[in-house]
């Protein structure tokens, strides 16, 4: 078994709590204005404890240039083996 480490893309999500002050005519308009804001416009943004979620089924190994080159070489070998060298 190899001790060589690989890189992986791990998709994560978490819930945050924040607040924002908006000027509006009523609660409905305040809601609409808050919904239109970007994440960076919110204040006092804090993650909710224990809300981190990892999508284990979507973890993917990061392909290295060596992996890509090896895949190309395997494909070329396969094509030559099945179709002959041109």
Helices and strands as residue ranges (DSSP letters): E 8-9, E 12-13, E 16-19, H 27-35, G 39-41, E 43-47, E 53-54, G 56-58, E 60-61, H 65-83
